[in-house]
């Protein structure tokens, strides 16, 4: 009788164990490595950045640190990825994964990206809600609970490491630095309508860069000398902005307007209709290029590792480009076209786009777009044609480009069409961004195996 009882218990236990084994998805490792999960995580962060209205430089900081966290967590378990620690001189190695414990590194990467992103925004509830949704989906994949828990724990450890690292980048200190001081010098920047906001981030050049030796490593040529002489080069550049829609046919005029509006990327645009005032929110210039990075990765069918690499490399170039650009903006402190034209040419003139609240030279779109384009070209190739639908959710149609560099050139000239930049800010800005982007490629290596189509 006892023997029958023991045999019955044995078979019952065997049945329970078999049921548990059947509940584990043998293909869970492949399913959690779906890059679409990471794309959605980055898009969630973009949506919160738009909602919270972060300025373009600050948004670049959010993207870069969260993307580096995701990359470092993935690199800890992917032999083809190279850690950025040491390559970014002030980044210490992230904690090593625990020995003899299985980690699903894509899960760790998503957790690290999420936690760092949450630490840098305001709407934490939106990030928490997304985490619950993501975890529910991951649990449906039916990976072993011990693997899931260990992966989450490791991702959080990497995130904590990155959070402690970014705490030393001078961001907190610059929150207390003096505002931009307005002077009586008419060649210098003045607040512009309709909100007449203070100059944004006048101390951003003091933020610690990732790859640059200093904020002024790639100083562009200075702007053209200010002059009221009608025959001066300065006045010729002013008149190019003032008459950008003059002397062109209707088709060209419509095309220029479409280009300007597509690349506007102003995170906060004020509107006044009668006595009603309201604002619209959109992605930042950096956010637009993060979306282009996602378009490229999806189109190239990039795996999870290449996807996190794409976001990290693009955001690093973007971050250093903003530091380089803002260094020049608050060195030259050049007056915007709107201010000069209203004073000296046409008091009623308004640019097509709302003038952003910071000095003119150089063009942030030109510098940042070129730096991002250089990095994306390195990853996906020179003639990577793509359809850019980044602005569809803001009711603007998709635009098509034969390459990342072509897109960056259109982004740059869009600021002339929008009436907010003179020609030198665009041309010098492209060269400045190219220098930053190439420097990022020369400084950082993200792959152990460099293929022939991606020489470095």
Helices and strands as residue ranges (DSSP letters): H 2-23, H 28-32, H 35-52, H 56-75, H 105-119, H 124-140, H 145-166, H 171-174, G 204-206, H 233-242, H 250-262, E 269-273, E 276-280, H 285-299, H 304-332, H 337-344, H 364-380, E 386-388, G 392-394, E 399-401, H 404-417, H 423-443, G 452-454
